[in-house]
Amino acid sequence: MRRDLTLTAVLAVAAVISGWIGWSGNPMLLPASCAFAIIWSKAPNRIAVLIVSAAYFLTASRGLPHGVQRFYSTDVWPGLIFWLAASSSFVLVHLAVWSKRSTSRPFGFLVALVLMAVPPFGITGWAHPLTASGVLFPGWEWWGLAAMTAGLMGLVTRMGPAVAVALTGFWLWSAAIWTDPHLPATWRGVDFEMGPSLGRDATLKRQRDLIATVHEVASQGSGFIVLPESALGLWTPTLGSLWTENLRGRGVTIIAGAAVLDPGGYDNVLLLVDGDDSKVLYRARLPVPVSMWRPWGTLVDEYGGARAHFFADPVVEVGGRRIAPLICYEQLLVWPVLHSLLAGADVVVAVGNGWWTAGSLIVDVQRANVTAWASLFGTSLVISFNT
């Protein structure tokens, strides 16, 4: 018993280190998350599995309590409760698939990888080790994902140390040749530092300031300009006319975040606006659960939340390119990215409005995630955030 307690304590500390380093916001450190596979496989019993799974996930998502507190302007308790609730899927899945038989564990871990990558468990599938595929196997595309899956399964076997050495070799090789995903020609993602006012300031002055920013960026040779999530606020025909009029004859197209309302709620969207017209380009597949998307709303006659369009529009065409749109929360998950890349995307467009994450690493983790996925598939990457 004492030996099991000591081993569990050591594994819990290792899980914390794996989660802390792997999800620090640096894409090159993502492979540290793969250590969780070995840690999980060495757990002596189910209590230990519960402890190490919780230690890894809670450490990896450590910015959440602060973010919830800042978003709702409340004390720390709601953030802590949401943090613990969000970890339940990860912990329960890894607890359920663990087996005392070491020969069964590789297949159990494979099941956990799949379950945490797709809905419903994948709705909170953050800190997924498969995200490291793009760092270890840049440009390998689906073969890289398969190699990463095989590697993670191998870490769970008796050959784990040898597999770890091989993966470390790929890690060092990748670090030596690493280049960030490139921007498509004439595309530009614009970052803002407007805090919570972006999307909430509905004045004409704010819209004119945004238009002026677009004109300035366009004057530098950019034909396609990406603005952050919620940049244009609540979208109306009047705003559409204003933007179209100010872009007419300039040969520039913008992709920008906004909200489109109707009596039953709203959609978190990306708009396509140029000098001829404006239209909804993409509706978020998964807005942030609880704060935006409330799946229980229809059951309790609660309306007004954002809708989730789980498997709609994995790619959209802009300027002859097939883009994979990812709005904020979607960048933390596996399935929206793979859904888009399976559909043949050649540009990843990632936008967010992360003002509420100030003081945490959440935005850095989002950037690292999309960088890794774009690197895996060799796609271009455009990022635009507000902080």
Secondary structure, 3 states (H helix, E strand, C coil): CHHHHHHHHHHHHHHHHHHHHHCCCCHHHHHHHHHHHHHHHCCCCHHHHHHHHHHHHHHHCCCHHHHHHHHHCCCHHHHHHHHHHHHHHHHHHHHHHCCCCHHHHHHHHHHHHHHCCCCCHHHHCCCCHHHHHHHHCCCCHHHHHHHHHHHHHHHCCCCHHHHHHHHHHHHHHHHHHCCCCCCCCCEEECCECCHHHCCCCCCHHHHHHHHHHHHHHHCCCCCEEECCCCCCCECCHHHHHHHHHHHCCCCCEEEEEEEEEECCEEEEEEEEECCCCEEEEEECCCCCECCCECCCHHHHCCCCCECCCCCCCCCEEECCEEEEEEEHHHHHCCHHHHHHHHCCCCEEEEEEECHHHCCCCHHHHHHHHHHHHHHHHCCEEEEEEEC
